[in-house]
Each structure stands twice: as structure tokens, then as C-alpha cells.
């Protein structure tokens, strides 16, 4: 006696549960069982998602002075690091996944300049306080 594969048994159980609660014509049962079995068998197959690598022009266009366009969701960000972390990617993995150059920025130029100015201002005010305290 031949036993059915686990996917066939699972498909039969799913179809049985569906038929107990829904009216299905008897002549459609074989086709319905086949569709359920195909769906279950497809779950075993690795997904064949191919990522379309961006062209050089798309990479250049994603770098704007005030934001960077993420290739993950197409939205603009001032800094990509937190966005990538939420998606479980490191900067290196992101660059490798999308075929980006090693020097691809993770922070927009305007945001970086603003943070730099803030840091300089903090440093200048600290130096002034140290000088005034020394006098």
C-alpha cells in the first residue's frame, strides 16, 4: 500500500475542512484539490525574487543634496542607517544587495553639513568657556 506524501495529505485536510463549511460541486473537487496541492508544493520551493540592480544613472539620481532615496522602499531619508537597521540590513549588506559602490553615502550632504555646523558651534562654545574659566 502506497502512502500519500505529506503535502497531499495536508491538501486533503485543508480541502476537507473547506468542504465541510462551504458548498462545492463534486465535479470541482479534483481541480480544487490540485490547486491546493500546487499551492502547498510552491511553499517548499525557494522564492525566486530577483532584485533589479539599479543603473549608474539611478544610483546618481538617488543621491540628492537634501535626501537619499532608499532602494528598499523608494522613500527619501536624511540618513539611511536607522531605516536599514529596521529592515535588518547593515550598510554593507544594503550596498551589496543593490550593487552600490563602497563609497555610497548613508547621510545626505545637507544633513551632514548641518550636523557638522552644530558640532563646531558646540566645540567653539566649549573652548570659550574653558578660556573664560582660565582667565
TAFENMO-V751612 format. One record per residue. N is the residue number from 0. RES is the residue in three letters. PHI is phi as a letter, one per 30 degrees, with the letter a starting at -180 (999 if undefined). BURIAL is # if it has 9 or more other C-alpha atoms within 8 Angstrom, else .. D_LAST is the distance of its C-alpha to the last C-alpha in whole Angstrom. Layout:
BEGIN
n & res & phi & burial & d_last
N & RES & PHI & BURIAL & D_LAST
N & RES & PHI & BURIAL & D_LAST
END
This chain:
BEGIN
n & res & phi & burial & d_last
0 & UNK & 999 & . & 99
1 & UNK & c & . & 96
2 & UNK & c & . & 93
3 & UNK & d & . & 91
4 & UNK & d & . & 87
5 & UNK & e & . & 84
6 & UNK & d & # & 83
7 & UNK & d & # & 87
8 & UNK & d & # & 87
9 & UNK & d & . & 84
10 & UNK & d & # & 85
11 & UNK & d & # & 88
12 & UNK & d & . & 86
13 & UNK & d & # & 84
14 & UNK & d & # & 87
15 & UNK & d & . & 89
16 & UNK & d & . & 86
17 & UNK & d & . & 86
18 & UNK & d & # & 90
19 & UNK & d & . & 90
20 & UNK & c & . & 88
21 & UNK & b & . & 89
22 & UNK & d & . & 93
23 & UNK & b & . & 93
24 & UNK & d & . & 96
25 & UNK & d & . & 98
26 & UNK & d & . & 98
27 & UNK & c & . & 94
28 & UNK & e & # & 93
29 & UNK & e & . & 94
30 & UNK & d & . & 92
31 & UNK & d & # & 89
32 & UNK & d & # & 89
33 & UNK & d & . & 88
34 & UNK & d & . & 85
35 & UNK & d & # & 84
36 & UNK & d & # & 84
37 & UNK & d & . & 83
38 & UNK & d & . & 80
39 & UNK & d & # & 79
40 & UNK & d & # & 80
41 & UNK & d & . & 78
42 & UNK & d & . & 75
43 & UNK & d & . & 76
44 & UNK & d & . & 75
45 & UNK & d & . & 71
46 & UNK & d & . & 70
47 & UNK & c & . & 70
48 & UNK & d & . & 67
49 & UNK & c & . & 66
50 & UNK & c & . & 63
51 & UNK & d & . & 63
52 & UNK & d & . & 61
53 & UNK & d & # & 59
54 & UNK & d & . & 60
55 & UNK & d & . & 57
56 & UNK & d & . & 57
57 & UNK & d & . & 56
58 & UNK & d & # & 54
59 & UNK & d & . & 52
60 & UNK & d & . & 53
61 & UNK & d & # & 51
62 & UNK & c & # & 48
63 & UNK & c & # & 46
64 & UNK & d & . & 43
65 & UNK & c & # & 42
66 & UNK & a & # & 44
67 & UNK & c & # & 47
68 & UNK & d & # & 50
69 & UNK & d & # & 51
70 & UNK & d & . & 54
71 & UNK & d & . & 55
72 & UNK & b & . & 55
73 & UNK & i & . & 55
74 & UNK & c & . & 52
75 & UNK & d & . & 49
76 & UNK & b & # & 45
77 & UNK & d & # & 42
78 & UNK & b & # & 42
79 & UNK & c & # & 45
80 & UNK & e & # & 43
81 & UNK & d & . & 44
82 & UNK & e & . & 47
83 & UNK & d & # & 48
84 & UNK & d & # & 47
85 & UNK & d & . & 49
86 & UNK & d & . & 52
87 & UNK & i & . & 52
88 & UNK & c & # & 51
89 & UNK & c & # & 48
90 & UNK & e & # & 47
91 & UNK & d & . & 49
92 & UNK & d & . & 52
93 & UNK & d & # & 52
94 & UNK & d & # & 52
95 & UNK & d & . & 55
96 & UNK & d & . & 57
97 & UNK & c & # & 56
98 & UNK & i & . & 56
99 & UNK & d & # & 53
100 & UNK & d & . & 51
101 & UNK & d & . & 48
102 & UNK & c & . & 46
103 & UNK & d & . & 47
104 & UNK & d & . & 44
105 & UNK & c & # & 43
106 & UNK & b & # & 40
107 & UNK & d & # & 41
108 & UNK & d & # & 39
109 & UNK & d & # & 38
110 & UNK & d & # & 36
111 & UNK & d & # & 35
112 & UNK & d & . & 33
113 & UNK & d & . & 32
114 & UNK & d & . & 31
115 & UNK & d & . & 29
116 & UNK & d & . & 27
117 & UNK & d & . & 26
118 & UNK & d & . & 25
119 & UNK & d & . & 23
120 & UNK & d & . & 21
121 & UNK & d & . & 20
122 & UNK & d & . & 19
123 & UNK & d & . & 17
124 & UNK & d & . & 15
125 & UNK & d & . & 14
126 & UNK & d & . & 12
127 & UNK & d & . & 11
128 & UNK & d & . & 10
129 & UNK & d & . & 9
130 & UNK & d & . & 6
131 & UNK & d & . & 5
132 & UNK & d & . & 6
133 & UNK & d & . & 4
134 & UNK & d & . & 0
END
